[in-house]
Amino acid sequence: MPKILMPIGDGTEALDTFYAYYRLPEDGYDVVVAGPEDRLFHTVLHEIPPNPAVPWDITEERPGYHLQADVAFRDLQAEEFAGAFISGGRAPEYIRYDRDLCRVIREIAEAGKPIACLCHGIEENASPPFPNARSTVNRAAPLTLMKMLFSTGCW
């Protein structure tokens, strides 16, 4: 079964992560969850609270579920993966600085394999250079960041 890399960290958004975690195997992919260390990670839920008497302009963050990493970033080999899925939440804000994760994501991209990003997952692609980027679709803020950092690609 082809493998899909799913990098996570504390603060990974639960719905973004678990949908792909369960959906990809339905299409015949083995999801390999990787983290800065091989340990249990905390996910978070982002939602606008449903109380109209106390309006929110942005999502509130609440504790979510837990997810065990199968492997640490330092032990990853890009050639083992058919692609990657990078979830949203706060985790991409700090895991994008991990040299081993950057190496693997860059090697997957250079091999022409697909990398799917959801919400803030696009921040992982903002760290290493991606000279052969084909297209990026995401929310306005991360997309603006990508436009500033790269001169190639289809925006």
MDTraj code that builds the backbone (N, CA, C; nanometers):
import mdtraj as md
import numpy as np

residues = "MET PRO LYS ILE LEU MET PRO ILE GLY ASP GLY THR GLU ALA LEU ASP THR PHE TYR ALA TYR TYR ARG LEU PRO GLU ASP GLY TYR ASP VAL VAL VAL ALA GLY PRO GLU ASP ARG LEU PHE HIS THR VAL LEU HIS GLU ILE PRO PRO ASN PRO ALA VAL PRO TRP ASP ILE THR GLU GLU ARG PRO GLY TYR HIS LEU GLN ALA ASP VAL ALA PHE ARG ASP LEU GLN ALA GLU GLU PHE ALA GLY ALA PHE ILE SER GLY GLY ARG ALA PRO GLU TYR ILE ARG TYR ASP ARG ASP LEU CYS ARG VAL ILE ARG GLU ILE ALA GLU ALA GLY LYS PRO ILE ALA CYS LEU CYS HIS GLY ILE GLU GLU ASN ALA SER PRO PRO PHE PRO ASN ALA ARG SER THR VAL ASN ARG ALA ALA PRO LEU THR LEU MET LYS MET LEU PHE SER THR GLY CYS TRP".split()
xyz = np.array([
    [0.0847, -0.1171, 0.0000],
    [0.0000, 0.0000, 0.0000],
    [0.0899, 0.1243, 0.0000],
    [0.0659, 0.2209, -0.0900],
    [0.1467, 0.3434, -0.0909],
    [0.1276, 0.4221, 0.0389],
    [0.2344, 0.4863, 0.0835],
    [0.2309, 0.5603, 0.2096],
    [0.2177, 0.7105, 0.1864],
    [0.1396, 0.7745, 0.2740],
    [0.1252, 0.9195, 0.2760],
    [0.1798, 0.9690, 0.4093],
    [0.2714, 1.0642, 0.4026],
    [0.3273, 1.1247, 0.5231],
    [0.2294, 1.2268, 0.5794],
    [0.2029, 1.2187, 0.7101],
    [0.1180, 1.3152, 0.7788],
    [0.1970, 1.3709, 0.8976],
    [0.2666, 1.4843, 0.8786],
    [0.3384, 1.5436, 0.9908],
    [0.2431, 1.6164, 1.0844],
    [0.2627, 1.5963, 1.2152],
    [0.1787, 1.6620, 1.3153],
    [0.2672, 1.7147, 1.4273],
    [0.2064, 1.7874, 1.5170],
    [0.2696, 1.8347, 1.6395],
    [0.1589, 1.8763, 1.7338],
    [0.1952, 1.9144, 1.8541],
    [0.0935, 1.9630, 1.9461],
    [0.0250, 2.0846, 1.8843],
    [-0.1058, 2.0869, 1.8916],
    [-0.1826, 2.1970, 1.8334],
    [-0.2301, 2.1696, 1.6922],
    [-0.2101, 2.0482, 1.6423],
    [-0.2646, 2.0108, 1.5122],
    [-0.4172, 2.0136, 1.5223],
    [-0.4831, 2.0702, 1.4224],
    [-0.6285, 2.0814, 1.4263],
    [-0.6930, 1.9449, 1.4072],
    [-0.7805, 1.9070, 1.4989],
    [-0.8374, 1.7722, 1.5027],
    [-0.9164, 1.7361, 1.3770],
    [-1.0115, 1.8191, 1.3372],
    [-1.0950, 1.7836, 1.2217],
    [-1.0125, 1.7784, 1.0933],
    [-0.9227, 1.8754, 1.0752],
    [-0.8358, 1.8747, 0.9571],
    [-0.7576, 1.7439, 0.9489],
    [-0.7094, 1.6998, 1.0626],
    [-0.6206, 1.5832, 1.0695],
    [-0.6960, 1.4512, 1.0598],
    [-0.7966, 1.4362, 1.1438],
    [-0.8631, 1.3057, 1.1505],
    [-0.9448, 1.2732, 1.0260],
    [-0.9956, 1.3736, 0.9557],
    [-1.0667, 1.3429, 0.8325],
    [-0.9730, 1.2718, 0.7357],
    [-0.8572, 1.3290, 0.7106],
    [-0.7612, 1.2670, 0.6189],
    [-0.7055, 1.1363, 0.6755],
    [-0.6842, 1.1319, 0.8048],
    [-0.6304, 1.0122, 0.8709],
    [-0.7186, 0.8897, 0.8440],
    [-0.8501, 0.9096, 0.8463],
    [-0.9420, 0.7985, 0.8206],
    [-0.9818, 0.7868, 0.6737],
    [-0.9804, 0.8960, 0.6012],
    [-1.0262, 0.8944, 0.4615],
    [-0.9226, 0.8367, 0.3649],
    [-0.7958, 0.8707, 0.3832],
    [-0.6921, 0.8225, 0.2904],
    [-0.6840, 0.6691, 0.2832],
    [-0.6944, 0.5960, 0.3937],
    [-0.6943, 0.4495, 0.3823],
    [-0.8107, 0.3939, 0.3006],
    [-0.9229, 0.4668, 0.2962],
    [-1.0353, 0.4223, 0.2143],
    [-0.9999, 0.4222, 0.0664],
    [-0.9014, 0.5029, 0.0277],
    [-0.8543, 0.5062, -0.1107],
    [-0.7261, 0.4268, -0.1299],
    [-0.6902, 0.3443, -0.0314],
    [-0.5773, 0.2541, -0.0471],
    [-0.4415, 0.3086, -0.0053],
    [-0.4393, 0.4130, 0.0769],
    [-0.3127, 0.4691, 0.1234],
    [-0.2912, 0.4369, 0.2707],
    [-0.1667, 0.4119, 0.3063],
    [-0.1274, 0.3909, 0.4452],
    [-0.0798, 0.5257, 0.4979],
    [-0.1432, 0.5779, 0.6010],
    [-0.1056, 0.7068, 0.6582],
    [0.0017, 0.6847, 0.7642],
    [0.1145, 0.7518, 0.7475],
    [0.2244, 0.7446, 0.8439],
    [0.2281, 0.8787, 0.9173],
    [0.1919, 0.8750, 1.0439],
    [0.1895, 0.9955, 1.1256],
    [0.3301, 1.0171, 1.1827],
    [0.3841, 1.1363, 1.1587],
    [0.5187, 1.1679, 1.2080],
    [0.5130, 1.2945, 1.2914],
    [0.5980, 1.3010, 1.3922],
    [0.6048, 1.4189, 1.4776],
    [0.7486, 1.4520, 1.5107],
    [0.7701, 1.5631, 1.5793],
    [0.9066, 1.5973, 1.6202],
    [0.9714, 1.4837, 1.7000],
    [0.8917, 1.4095, 1.7715],
    [0.9337, 1.2895, 1.8440],
    [0.8281, 1.1816, 1.8218],
    [0.8634, 1.0582, 1.8479],
    [0.7695, 0.9461, 1.8412],
    [0.6956, 0.9406, 1.9750],
    [0.5848, 1.0157, 1.9847],
    [0.5086, 1.0230, 2.1093],
    [0.3634, 1.0593, 2.0800],
    [0.2852, 1.0691, 2.1852],
    [0.1452, 1.1083, 2.1758],
    [0.1363, 1.2608, 2.1653],
    [0.0562, 1.3113, 2.0691],
    [0.0411, 1.4553, 2.0489],
    [-0.1024, 1.4983, 2.0765],
    [-0.1165, 1.6245, 2.1183],
    [-0.2456, 1.6844, 2.1496],
    [-0.2993, 1.7569, 2.0264],
    [-0.4230, 1.7287, 1.9893],
    [-0.4869, 1.8055, 1.8824],
    [-0.5756, 1.9121, 1.9462],
    [-0.6194, 2.0059, 1.8652],
    [-0.7084, 2.1115, 1.9137],
    [-0.8277, 2.1230, 1.8199],
    [-0.9354, 2.1769, 1.8719],
    [-1.0552, 2.2035, 1.7929],
    [-1.0671, 2.3548, 1.7747],
    [-1.0880, 2.3983, 1.6530],
    [-1.1113, 2.5392, 1.6236],
    [-1.2548, 2.5541, 1.5767],
    [-1.3314, 2.6312, 1.6501],
    [-1.4699, 2.6532, 1.6097],
    [-1.5182, 2.7881, 1.6612],
    [-1.6161, 2.8414, 1.5932],
    [-1.6815, 2.9624, 1.6413],
    [-1.7910, 2.9162, 1.7368],
    [-1.7818, 2.9564, 1.8637],
    [-1.8823, 2.9109, 1.9601],
    [-2.0234, 2.9464, 1.9141],
    [-2.1179, 2.8558, 1.9378],
    [-2.2538, 2.8734, 1.8844],
    [-2.3437, 2.9661, 1.9651],
    [-2.2886, 3.0463, 2.0555],
    [-2.3707, 3.1350, 2.1376],
    [-2.3792, 3.2726, 2.0715],
    [-2.4914, 3.3075, 2.0073],
    [-2.5026, 3.4366, 1.9381],
    [-2.4997, 3.5564, 2.0334],
    [-2.5239, 3.5337, 2.1634],
    [-2.5203, 3.6429, 2.2600],
    [-2.3770, 3.6897, 2.2869],
    [-2.2791, 3.6039, 2.2568],
    [-2.1385, 3.6368, 2.2769],
    [-2.0666, 3.6101, 2.1446],
    [-2.0743, 3.7044, 2.0497],
    [-2.0174, 3.6805, 1.9168],
    [-1.8646, 3.6751, 1.9177],
    [-1.8116, 3.5922, 1.8302],
    [-1.6673, 3.5819, 1.8095],
    [-1.6387, 3.6203, 1.6649],
    [-1.5275, 3.6891, 1.6428],
    [-1.4854, 3.7245, 1.5078],
    [-1.3946, 3.6180, 1.4481],
    [-1.3415, 3.5312, 1.5313],
    [-1.2476, 3.4278, 1.4878],
    [-1.2742, 3.3030, 1.5706],
    [-1.2185, 3.1929, 1.5302],
    [-1.2446, 3.0676, 1.6012],
    [-1.1832, 3.0670, 1.7401],
    [-1.2466, 2.9923, 1.8275],
    [-1.1950, 2.9681, 1.9621],
    [-1.1215, 2.8336, 1.9583],
    [-1.0127, 2.8233, 2.0306],
    [-0.9387, 2.6970, 2.0343],
    [-0.9710, 2.6223, 2.1631],
    [-1.0011, 2.4936, 2.1470],
    [-1.0331, 2.4067, 2.2607],
    [-0.9502, 2.2795, 2.2499],
    [-0.9249, 2.2132, 2.3616],
    [-0.8512, 2.0866, 2.3554],
    [-0.9272, 1.9849, 2.2702],
    [-0.8520, 1.9069, 2.1947],
    [-0.9118, 1.8054, 2.1083],
    [-0.8753, 1.6650, 2.1548],
    [-0.8505, 1.5786, 2.0594],
    [-0.8158, 1.4401, 2.0867],
    [-0.6641, 1.4263, 2.0898],
    [-0.6181, 1.3037, 2.1000],
    [-0.4748, 1.2762, 2.0973],
    [-0.4450, 1.1851, 1.9787],
    [-0.3235, 1.1961, 1.9270],
    [-0.2819, 1.1134, 1.8139],
    [-0.1355, 1.0755, 1.8335],
    [-0.1079, 0.9467, 1.8227],
    [0.0273, 0.8937, 1.8396],
    [0.1043, 0.9033, 1.7085],
    [0.2236, 0.9592, 1.7156],
    [0.3120, 0.9596, 1.5983],
    [0.3728, 0.8210, 1.5834],
    [0.3806, 0.7743, 1.4591],
    [0.4414, 0.6451, 1.4295],
    [0.5932, 0.6547, 1.4256],
    [0.6429, 0.7743, 1.3954],
    [0.7858, 0.7920, 1.3718],
    [0.8236, 0.9382, 1.3978],
    [0.9494, 0.9616, 1.4336],
    [1.0008, 1.0974, 1.4514],
    [1.0473, 1.1514, 1.3166],
    [1.0415, 1.2833, 1.3000],
    [1.0827, 1.3457, 1.1741],
    [1.2235, 1.3024, 1.1326],
    [1.3150, 1.2908, 1.2286],
    [1.4550, 1.2588, 1.1960],
    [1.4707, 1.1207, 1.1317],
    [1.3715, 1.0338, 1.1483],
    [1.3804, 0.8975, 1.0955],
    [1.3076, 0.8787, 0.9628],
    [1.2577, 0.9864, 0.9044],
    [1.1820, 0.9771, 0.7785],
    [1.2737, 0.9697, 0.6572],
    [1.2299, 0.8933, 0.5567],
    [1.2972, 0.8846, 0.4276],
    [1.1936, 0.9149, 0.3196],
    [1.2178, 1.0192, 0.2424],
    [1.1198, 1.0667, 0.1445],
    [1.0807, 0.9608, 0.0424],
    [1.1754, 0.8773, 0.0024],
    [1.1459, 0.7785, -0.1016],
    [1.0419, 0.6749, -0.0581],
    [1.0108, 0.6688, 0.0701],
    [0.9099, 0.5751, 0.1205],
    [0.7666, 0.6247, 0.0970],
    [0.7517, 0.7532, 0.0558],
    [0.6193, 0.8129, 0.0512],
    [0.5739, 0.8449, -0.0905],
    [0.4442, 0.8245, -0.1123],
    [0.3818, 0.8604, -0.2404],
    [0.3398, 1.0067, -0.2406],
    [0.3403, 1.0700, -0.1241],
    [0.3019, 1.2093, -0.1102],
    [0.2913, 1.2448, 0.0360],
    [0.2388, 1.3641, 0.0624],
    [0.2235, 1.4106, 0.2008],
    [0.0932, 1.4863, 0.2162],
    [0.0397, 1.4816, 0.3368],
    [-0.0777, 1.5603, 0.3741],
    [-0.0403, 1.6382, 0.4993],
    [-0.0435, 1.7712, 0.4899],
    [-0.0050, 1.8553, 0.6029],
    [-0.1291, 1.9256, 0.6548],
    [-0.1646, 1.8929, 0.7774],
    [-0.2858, 1.9425, 0.8389],
    [-0.2683, 2.0848, 0.8907],
    [-0.3791, 2.1436, 0.9343],
    [-0.3780, 2.2793, 0.9868],
    [-0.3639, 2.2848, 1.1373],
    [-0.4068, 2.3951, 1.1932],
    [-0.3916, 2.4194, 1.3359],
    [-0.2664, 2.5006, 1.3636],
    [-0.2227, 2.5003, 1.4889],
    [-0.1027, 2.5749, 1.5252],
    [0.0258, 2.4969, 1.5011],
    [0.0190, 2.3663, 1.4909],
    [0.1406, 2.2858, 1.4760],
    [0.2294, 2.3305, 1.3592],
    [0.1753, 2.3590, 1.2405],
    [0.2630, 2.4012, 1.1307],
    [0.3440, 2.5267, 1.1609],
    [0.2965, 2.6073, 1.2565],
    [0.3681, 2.7292, 1.2920],
    [0.5025, 2.7003, 1.3556],
    [0.5198, 2.5818, 1.4168],
    [0.6499, 2.5495, 1.4751],
    [0.7179, 2.4287, 1.4113],
    [0.6432, 2.3316, 1.3610],
    [0.7116, 2.2168, 1.3004],
    [0.7793, 2.2530, 1.1693],
    [0.7391, 2.3644, 1.1083],
    [0.8008, 2.4060, 0.9822],
    [0.9477, 2.4405, 0.9989],
    [0.9935, 2.4607, 1.1222],
    [1.1341, 2.4918, 1.1468],
    [1.2184, 2.3678, 1.1717],
    [1.1576, 2.2514, 1.1743],
    [1.2312, 2.1278, 1.1976],
    [1.3086, 2.0919, 1.0708],
    [1.4404, 2.0848, 1.0802],
    [1.5264, 2.0602, 0.9630],
    [1.4972, 1.9259, 0.8957],
    [1.4685, 1.8248, 0.9758],
    [1.4417, 1.6934, 0.9173],
    [1.3097, 1.6921, 0.8421],
    [1.2074, 1.7568, 0.8969],
    [1.0797, 1.7637, 0.8262],
    [1.0948, 1.8449, 0.6982],
    [1.1662, 1.9570, 0.7058],
    [1.1886, 2.0387, 0.5860],
    [1.2593, 1.9575, 0.4783],
    [1.3579, 1.8790, 0.5182],
    [1.4318, 1.7951, 0.4222],
    [1.3372, 1.6989, 0.3519],
    [1.2552, 1.6291, 0.4279],
    [1.1663, 1.5284, 0.3703],
    [1.0608, 1.5916, 0.2800],
    [1.0001, 1.7014, 0.3242],
    [0.8989, 1.7678, 0.2422],
    [0.9625, 1.8198, 0.1134],
    [1.0814, 1.8759, 0.1229],
    [1.1513, 1.9249, 0.0033],
    [1.1799, 1.8096, -0.0935],
    [1.2257, 1.6962, -0.0420],
    [1.2556, 1.5811, -0.1277],
    [1.1293, 1.5241, -0.1918],
    [1.0191, 1.5221, -0.1194],
    [0.8918, 1.4759, -0.1764],
    [0.8505, 1.5704, -0.2894],
    [0.8629, 1.7007, -0.2653],
    [0.8274, 1.7992, -0.3685],
    [0.9187, 1.7883, -0.4893],
    [1.0476, 1.7746, -0.4684],
    [1.1425, 1.7653, -0.5795],
    [1.1206, 1.6392, -0.6631],
    [1.0645, 1.5354, -0.6008],
    [1.0333, 1.4119, -0.6733],
    [0.9029, 1.4246, -0.7517],
    [0.8367, 1.5389, -0.7402],
    [0.7119, 1.5608, -0.8141],
    [0.5918, 1.4927, -0.7533],
    [0.6031, 1.4517, -0.6281],
    [0.4914, 1.3853, -0.5608],
    [0.3979, 1.4903, -0.5011],
    [0.2699, 1.4582, -0.4896],
    [0.1743, 1.5573, -0.4389],
    [0.1909, 1.5851, -0.2899],
    [0.1698, 1.7114, -0.2555],
    [0.1678, 1.7539, -0.1157],
    [0.0394, 1.8322, -0.0965],
    [-0.0502, 1.7781, -0.0155],
    [-0.1767, 1.8451, 0.0132],
    [-0.1630, 1.9184, 0.1458],
    [-0.2102, 2.0415, 0.1486],
    [-0.2052, 2.1228, 0.2700],
    [-0.3445, 2.1737, 0.3005],
    [-0.3789, 2.1717, 0.4262],
    [-0.5087, 2.2213, 0.4688],
    [-0.4864, 2.3333, 0.5700],
    [-0.5537, 2.4437, 0.5498],
    [-0.5487, 2.5575, 0.6400],
    [-0.4039, 2.6020, 0.6623],
    [-0.3557, 2.6040, 0.7857],
    [-0.2200, 2.6501, 0.8146],
    [-0.1125, 2.5488, 0.7736],
    [-0.1520, 2.4343, 0.7223],
    [-0.0543, 2.3367, 0.6728],
    [0.0337, 2.3937, 0.5633],
    [-0.0144, 2.4945, 0.4929],
    [0.0623, 2.5569, 0.3861],
    [0.1900, 2.6196, 0.4411],
    [0.1927, 2.6504, 0.5706],
    [0.3112, 2.7109, 0.6300],
    [0.4319, 2.6180, 0.6232],
    [0.4092, 2.4881, 0.6229],
    [0.5226, 2.3953, 0.6105],
    [0.5894, 2.4118, 0.4747],
    [0.5112, 2.4341, 0.3702],
    [0.5689, 2.4537, 0.2374],
    [0.6370, 2.5888, 0.2247],
    [0.6133, 2.6787, 0.3176],
    [0.6747, 2.8114, 0.3100],
    [0.8185, 2.8103, 0.3602],
    [0.8617, 2.7030, 0.4259],
    [0.9971, 2.7014, 0.4815],
    [1.1033, 2.6600, 0.3809],
    [1.0955, 2.5410, 0.3196],
    [1.1976, 2.5063, 0.2215],
    [1.1645, 2.5667, 0.0851],
    [1.2630, 2.5780, -0.0029],
    [1.2328, 2.6314, -0.1357],
    [1.1610, 2.5278, -0.2223],
    [1.0642, 2.5721, -0.2991],
    [0.9897, 2.4857, -0.3890],
    [0.9922, 2.5447, -0.5289],
    [1.1042, 2.5281, -0.6017],
    [1.1157, 2.5902, -0.7333],
    [1.0199, 2.5337, -0.8370],
    [0.9671, 2.4145, -0.8146],
    [0.8795, 2.3527, -0.9132],
    [0.7339, 2.3506, -0.8676],
    [0.6960, 2.4435, -0.7814],
    [0.5584, 2.4475, -0.7321],
    [0.4624, 2.4615, -0.8494],
    [0.3562, 2.3815, -0.8489],
    [0.2604, 2.3845, -0.9589],
    [0.1390, 2.4689, -0.9267],
    [0.0806, 2.4508, -0.8110],
    [-0.0351, 2.5320, -0.7759],
    [-0.0542, 2.5308, -0.6256],
    [-0.1178, 2.6356, -0.5775],
    [-0.1481, 2.6482, -0.4364],
    [-0.2856, 2.7108, -0.4232],
    [-0.3688, 2.6496, -0.3415],
    [-0.5005, 2.7046, -0.3132],
    [-0.5192, 2.6969, -0.1630],
    [-0.5508, 2.8089, -0.1014],
    [-0.5686, 2.8115, 0.0426],
    [-0.6366, 2.9412, 0.0801],
    [-0.6485, 2.9668, 0.2109],
    [-0.7088, 3.0906, 0.2584],
    [-0.6199, 3.2096, 0.2257],
    [-0.6721, 3.3271, 0.2410],
    [-0.6028, 3.4497, 0.2013],
    [-0.4699, 3.4718, 0.2724],
    [-0.4630, 3.4594, 0.4045],
    [-0.3394, 3.4935, 0.4766],
    [-0.2221, 3.4037, 0.4376],
    [-0.2328, 3.2684, 0.4472],
    [-0.1203, 3.1857, 0.4050],
    [-0.0899, 3.1994, 0.2562],
    [-0.1920, 3.2205, 0.1738],
    [-0.1686, 3.2356, 0.0307],
    [-0.0874, 3.3618, 0.0042],
    [-0.1167, 3.4686, 0.0747],
    [-0.0387, 3.5912, 0.0599],
    [0.1059, 3.5666, 0.0985],
    [0.1275, 3.4917, 0.2039],
    [0.2630, 3.4559, 0.2456],
    [0.3347, 3.3804, 0.1345],
    [0.2657, 3.2841, 0.0732],
    [0.3270, 3.2071, -0.0349],
    [0.3618, 3.2972, -0.1526],
    [0.2744, 3.3916, -0.1868],
    [0.3018, 3.4827, -0.2984],
    [0.4272, 3.5655, -0.2712],
    [0.4449, 3.6052, -0.1467],
    [0.5601, 3.6877, -0.1117],
    [0.6901, 3.6074, -0.1191],
    [0.6843, 3.4790, -0.0869],
    [0.8056, 3.3988, -0.0755],
    [0.8507, 3.3372, -0.2074],
    [0.7592, 3.3130, -0.2989],
    [0.7951, 3.2404, -0.4202],
    [0.7601, 3.3183, -0.5460],
    [0.8455, 3.3070, -0.6437],
    [0.8185, 3.3765, -0.7691],
    [0.7658, 3.2814, -0.8754],
    [0.7618, 3.1509, -0.8475],
    [0.7116, 3.0540, -0.9439],
    [0.5814, 2.9951, -0.8929],
    [0.5117, 2.9273, -0.9792],
    [0.3897, 2.8592, -0.9395],
    [0.2667, 2.9251, -0.9991],
    [0.1545, 2.8651, -0.9759],
    [0.0255, 2.9156, -1.0252],
    [-0.0535, 2.9610, -0.9055],
    [-0.0673, 3.0901, -0.8903],
    [-0.1372, 3.1442, -0.7744],
    [-0.2770, 3.1779, -0.8127],
])
top = md.Topology()
chain = top.add_chain()
for i, resn in enumerate(residues, 1):
    res = top.add_residue(resn, chain, resSeq=i)
    for name in ("N", "CA", "C"):
        top.add_atom(name, md.element.get_by_symbol(name[0]), res)
traj = md.Trajectory(xyz[None], top)
